[in-house]
Amino acid sequence: FFFNKNPYFDNSEIWKEFKYAEGSEDFEVTQSPIQWKQGMRLTKAEGEKEMKGSKRPAEDEEENSFFSWFEEEQEDDDEGDL
């Protein structure tokens, strides 16, 4: 994914790659690290938020965002996330 200059992170591109081993169901995941600007990380849990401002998520709103997918560690179980 490509991004214009923004107030949240320095990357102009973020990516996630899945490589399957030939003849196997196992795969390896590599991804670009997101270079968050200080205090602007959008993927922190409510109690960990650094972001300043008046906008707060609703109590029932999930803390996950599009960017969470790029920060999660690959798990061995099959959750159907692909």
Buried (B, 14 or more C-beta within 10 A) or exposed (E): EEEEEEEBBEBEEBEEEEEEEEEEEEEEEEBEEBEBEEEBBBBEEEEEBEEEEEEEEEEEEEBEEEBEEBBEEEEEEEEEEE
